[in-house]
Amino acid sequence: KEVYLNPQFRYSGATAEGDSRLRSQALPFSAIGLEVVDSNNDGRNEIFLLDDRKVYAYSFSGGQAKQLGEFSFPMTSQCLSIRSVPRASGLAWIIVNTVDATGVPLASVLTFDGSSFREVMSNIKYYLNVANLPPSYQPVIIGQEAQPPRLFKDGVSEMIPQGNTLVASRRVALPSDANVFNFTYLPAGRGERDAEKLVVLSKEEQLRTYSSKLARLAQSSERYSGSAVGLEIDPSMPGLGRETVTMA
């Protein structure tokens, strides 16, 4: 019996000649984001793919991805990222960040019941993300406001439901170079040297580590970047040009 590292991929080509390649199932669009979550608590994961203006839901069985549904955003929107929050009771929340034609963030919260999407919250004027925050390290929705012509307003907050939207709650303690997209926590290990740490991707695309008290510990010499999706910002005085910043 043949065993593959990933059932979506098969080797193709003449391996003896050194020109083999990995191929996956073809899709009719270019995905800019992916999230895997059990969206309807049936014990099976769904795959959610994001393109410029749509979210697609897929199931995976028998070595093939089968499309289950899709959700379209307005033509004036540009999708940025997709995240998910499992919920013990009810459908998982699928969080999609978009910006309108003027660059204003408008996030939405969707649910998927296995066959169709439903938009439960829309036009949330925050950039949203999901982070595993200490001490419980459970997924929490966090958000940050925009501040044109800059990208972010200072401060990342936990977001809580209020009616049909999300509102800012407790502020998350972070260093000045952190934003809603570029950090993650590393839980503490068993030894004193394995204390809880915070990792931030800097503007220079280098990884920085901080202690639990936000003391800077180290910085990588290598550069890392995880997305080709960018937003235009104006880091200088008016009239002196714009700069594109990629999303972490």
C-alpha positions as semicolon CSV with decimal commas, in nm:
position;residue;x (nm);y (nm);z (nm)
1;K;0,000;0,000;0,000
2;E;0,134;0,342;-0,094
3;V;0,169;0,595;0,186
4;Y;0,201;0,970;0,124
5;L;0,305;1,246;0,360
6;N;0,007;1,454;0,248
7;P;-0,285;1,292;0,061
8;Q;-0,340;1,610;-0,140
9;F;-0,003;1,569;-0,313
10;R;0,134;1,308;-0,552
11;Y;0,473;1,285;-0,716
12;S;0,466;1,352;-1,089
13;G;0,740;1,324;-1,347
14;A;1,047;1,110;-1,402
15;T;1,229;1,096;-1,069
16;A;1,533;0,934;-1,230
17;E;1,587;1,246;-1,437
18;G;1,555;1,475;-1,139
19;D;1,260;1,676;-1,275
20;S;0,981;1,541;-1,054
21;R;0,747;1,787;-0,892
22;L;0,464;1,799;-0,639
23;R;0,117;1,868;-0,770
24;S;-0,202;1,937;-0,581
25;Q;-0,565;1,946;-0,685
26;A;-0,623;2,243;-0,916
27;L;-0,852;2,524;-0,798
28;P;-1,015;2,789;-1,022
29;F;-0,880;3,078;-0,811
30;S;-0,568;3,193;-0,627
31;A;-0,610;3,154;-0,253
32;I;-0,463;3,423;-0,025
33;G;-0,569;3,260;0,303
34;L;-0,661;2,923;0,451
35;E;-0,825;2,808;0,775
36;V;-0,914;2,457;0,892
37;V;-1,182;2,416;1,161
38;D;-1,478;2,197;1,253
39;S;-1,731;2,466;1,168
40;N;-2,050;2,279;1,268
41;N;-1,934;2,049;1,552
42;D;-1,987;1,727;1,353
43;G;-1,640;1,593;1,434
44;R;-1,499;1,662;1,086
45;N;-1,291;1,960;0,979
46;E;-1,389;2,190;0,696
47;I;-1,133;2,380;0,487
48;F;-1,197;2,749;0,423
49;L;-1,009;2,925;0,144
50;L;-1,004;3,299;0,083
51;D;-0,950;3,483;-0,242
52;D;-0,979;3,854;-0,322
53;R;-1,355;3,875;-0,260
54;K;-1,489;3,529;-0,167
55;V;-1,471;3,262;0,101
56;Y;-1,500;2,900;-0,011
57;A;-1,582;2,601;0,212
58;Y;-1,447;2,256;0,126
59;S;-1,462;1,909;0,276
60;F;-1,179;1,662;0,219
61;S;-1,241;1,290;0,169
62;G;-1,124;1,017;-0,064
63;G;-0,818;1,218;-0,162
64;Q;-1,025;1,504;-0,306
65;A;-1,149;1,842;-0,186
66;K;-1,520;1,895;-0,249
67;Q;-1,667;2,246;-0,249
68;L;-1,957;2,284;-0,006
69;G;-2,040;2,654;-0,038
70;E;-1,911;3,005;-0,096
71;F;-1,971;3,357;0,035
72;S;-1,912;3,676;-0,167
73;F;-1,814;4,019;-0,041
74;P;-1,894;4,345;-0,227
75;M;-1,690;4,424;-0,537
76;T;-1,551;4,731;-0,360
77;S;-1,394;4,512;-0,089
78;Q;-1,049;4,355;-0,079
79;C;-1,009;4,050;0,146
80;L;-0,698;4,039;0,364
81;S;-0,705;3,738;0,597
82;I;-0,923;3,463;0,742
83;R;-0,924;3,325;1,099
84;S;-1,155;3,100;1,300
85;V;-1,274;3,054;1,658
86;P;-1,425;2,716;1,757
87;R;-1,720;2,742;1,994
88;A;-1,830;2,471;2,237
89;S;-2,194;2,550;2,172
90;G;-2,302;2,669;1,830
91;L;-2,121;2,710;1,503
92;A;-1,757;2,820;1,482
93;W;-1,695;3,183;1,392
94;I;-1,513;3,247;1,064
95;I;-1,350;3,591;1,084
96;V;-1,262;3,767;0,758
97;N;-1,070;4,095;0,739
98;T;-1,148;4,319;0,443
99;V;-1,083;4,681;0,347
100;D;-1,312;4,900;0,139
101;A;-1,212;5,115;-0,159
102;T;-1,083;5,390;0,072
103;G;-0,874;5,150;0,284
104;V;-1,107;5,143;0,586
105;P;-1,107;4,802;0,763
106;L;-1,445;4,627;0,762
107;A;-1,428;4,286;0,927
108;S;-1,706;4,026;0,914
109;V;-1,794;3,721;1,122
110;L;-1,945;3,427;0,934
111;T;-2,079;3,085;1,031
112;F;-2,102;2,775;0,815
113;D;-2,351;2,496;0,890
114;G;-2,208;2,243;0,648
115;S;-2,392;2,366;0,340
116;S;-2,431;2,745;0,356
117;F;-2,272;3,057;0,504
118;R;-2,442;3,313;0,725
119;E;-2,304;3,658;0,808
120;V;-2,367;3,713;1,179
121;M;-2,163;4,034;1,212
122;S;-2,048;4,284;0,950
123;N;-1,885;4,626;0,902
124;I;-1,671;4,590;1,214
125;K;-1,424;4,879;1,181
126;Y;-1,129;4,692;1,330
127;Y;-0,853;4,468;1,203
128;L;-0,929;4,137;1,374
129;N;-0,717;3,835;1,458
130;V;-0,730;3,532;1,688
131;A;-0,456;3,479;1,948
132;N;-0,396;3,222;2,222
133;L;-0,351;3,458;2,516
134;P;-0,203;3,363;2,855
135;P;-0,269;3,230;3,110
136;S;-0,528;2,992;2,958
137;Y;-0,388;3,002;2,601
138;Q;-0,738;2,965;2,462
139;P;-0,824;3,138;2,131
140;V;-0,940;3,495;2,187
141;I;-1,054;3,749;1,927
142;I;-0,833;4,057;1,932
143;G;-0,867;4,381;1,737
144;Q;-0,695;4,706;1,651
145;E;-0,834;5,024;1,497
146;A;-0,695;5,189;1,186
147;Q;-0,545;5,537;1,192
148;P;-0,517;5,675;0,837
149;P;-0,279;5,760;0,680
150;R;-0,090;5,530;0,918
151;L;-0,183;5,166;0,937
152;F;-0,275;5,106;1,302
153;K;-0,394;5,310;1,597
154;D;-0,195;5,235;1,913
155;G;-0,323;4,948;2,123
156;V;-0,450;4,592;2,070
157;S;-0,760;4,489;2,264
158;E;-0,961;4,177;2,333
159;M;-1,291;4,194;2,145
160;I;-1,624;4,086;2,294
161;P;-1,969;4,048;2,133
162;Q;-2,216;4,331;2,189
163;G;-2,540;4,297;1,996
164;N;-2,455;4,233;1,631
165;T;-2,095;4,357;1,648
166;L;-1,768;4,325;1,840
167;V;-1,639;4,596;2,073
168;A;-1,300;4,652;2,236
169;S;-1,255;4,528;2,591
170;R;-0,938;4,466;2,795
171;R;-0,612;4,599;2,646
172;V;-0,348;4,337;2,566
173;A;-0,006;4,421;2,713
174;L;0,234;4,430;2,419
175;P;0,560;4,607;2,323
176;S;0,540;4,912;2,099
177;D;0,642;4,723;1,783
178;A;0,357;4,470;1,812
179;N;0,029;4,495;1,626
180;V;-0,282;4,282;1,591
181;F;-0,124;4,061;1,322
182;N;0,243;4,017;1,409
183;F;0,278;3,844;1,748
184;T;0,227;3,510;1,921
185;Y;0,287;3,374;2,271
186;L;0,507;3,076;2,358
187;P;0,378;2,902;2,674
188;A;0,617;2,833;2,960
189;G;0,799;2,499;2,976
190;R;0,910;2,301;3,277
191;G;1,242;2,472;3,346
192;E;1,323;2,826;3,454
193;R;1,479;2,897;3,114
194;D;1,155;2,787;2,945
195;A;0,951;3,075;3,084
196;E;0,661;3,223;2,889
197;K;0,778;3,437;2,595
198;L;0,629;3,669;2,338
199;V;0,745;3,655;1,973
200;V;0,697;3,957;1,744
201;L;0,768;3,995;1,372
202;S;0,929;4,339;1,340
203;K;0,885;4,589;1,057
204;E;1,223;4,469;0,929
205;E;1,072;4,114;0,915
206;Q;1,299;3,985;1,193
207;L;1,174;3,776;1,485
208;R;1,205;3,938;1,826
209;T;1,146;3,761;2,157
210;Y;1,029;3,929;2,477
211;S;0,989;3,809;2,834
212;S;0,649;3,798;3,005
213;K;0,733;4,144;3,145
214;L;0,804;4,272;2,790
215;A;1,182;4,288;2,833
216;R;1,348;4,234;2,496
217;L;1,553;3,911;2,490
218;A;1,679;3,842;2,137
219;Q;1,637;3,910;1,766
220;S;1,694;3,684;1,467
221;S;1,946;3,773;1,198
222;E;1,727;3,608;0,933
223;R;1,423;3,777;0,782
224;Y;1,080;3,617;0,760
225;S;0,763;3,712;0,577
226;G;0,440;3,518;0,547
227;S;0,216;3,699;0,300
228;A;0,205;3,871;-0,035
229;V;-0,107;4,067;0,064
230;G;-0,025;4,431;0,129
231;L;-0,182;4,759;0,240
232;E;-0,066;5,104;0,133
233;I;0,036;5,342;0,409
234;D;0,190;5,689;0,417
235;P;0,482;5,685;0,666
236;S;0,605;6,034;0,579
237;M;0,473;6,385;0,551
238;P;0,187;6,442;0,302
239;G;0,297;6,450;-0,061
240;L;0,620;6,254;-0,010
241;G;0,498;5,918;-0,137
242;R;0,340;5,599;-0,012
243;E;0,472;5,263;0,101
244;T;0,323;4,911;0,080
245;V;0,330;4,700;0,396
246;T;0,267;4,326;0,377
247;M;0,040;4,150;0,624
248;A;0,210;3,908;0,866
